[in-house]
Amino acid sequence: FVRACASHPTMRVPAPEGDAFFGRLLNEALAAGGVAEILDEAALSRFAVRVWTSQQLWGGREFCSLLNQAIREDGTRAPATLRPAVILCRAINDVLCCGNRKSGASEWPSGPG
């Protein structure tokens, strides 16, 4: 998703800083959830929520802002952003919505603090 954003015509994020931005997102999420979280398919959605809620900036924008723009545009300006955006949204939705679960309320992943 980050690489697709770097080549997006209207996201206005500096492409050369994309890999560093991704590294900061990854490090922050790993610090909070650990490597086991990304290796466990059942926990991977919590990792997506950590990335989505990060306050790391790329060109003055947070990840959630970039994701929201990709969703709003629905692939009309940069089709390459839509598929990864939908995958991320589905993962985030797994944590936010519990209609398909048998148990009670969902737990939010713990933050870095």
Secondary structure, DSSP 8 states (H G I E B T S, - for coil): -HHHHHT-SSS---GGGHHHHHHHHHHHHHHHH-HHHHH-TTTHHHHHHHHHT---EETTEEHHHHHHHHHHHTTSS-HHHHHHHHHHHHHHHHHH--TT-SSS---------
